[in-house]
Amino acid sequence: MNKLLGFAVVALAFALAGCNTVKGVGQDIQKAGEKIEGAAKK
């Protein structure tokens, strides 16, 4: 679980670094949440 959380944090950091707008940040956070949710269901 700790590895998954660490991966999610790193992925989120890279996603946020690539955003230029507030809307883009929201979309990236939503995508990261979907990935975490999908991993949690497995």
N, C-alpha and C positions, 0 to 999 in steps of 0.2 A: 504494500500500500504506500509506503514511504517513497519507493522508487517512482510509482505512478504520479504521486503528488509532485515530486521533484521535476519529473518530465513535463508535467502540465505547467508548472511555474516557468520553466525555461522556454517552453513553446509559447506561452503567453508573452513573455518578455520579447521574443523575436517578433511575434505578431504585432505587438504594440510599437516596436521600433520601426516597422514598415508602414505604419499608418500616418496619414497626413491630416486627417480630419476627425472630428468628434464622431461623425457617423461611421467612419471606417473603424474607429476604436470599438464602438458598440458592436459592429458586425464581427470583428475579430474575437471579442469576448464571448459573443453568442456561439461562435464556431468552437471555441475552446471548451465552453460549457457542454456543448453537444458531444464532443470527443470524450470528455471526462465521464459524462453520463453513459455513453456507450460502453466505455471500459468498465464502469461500475456494474453494468448489467451482466457482463460476462462472468 
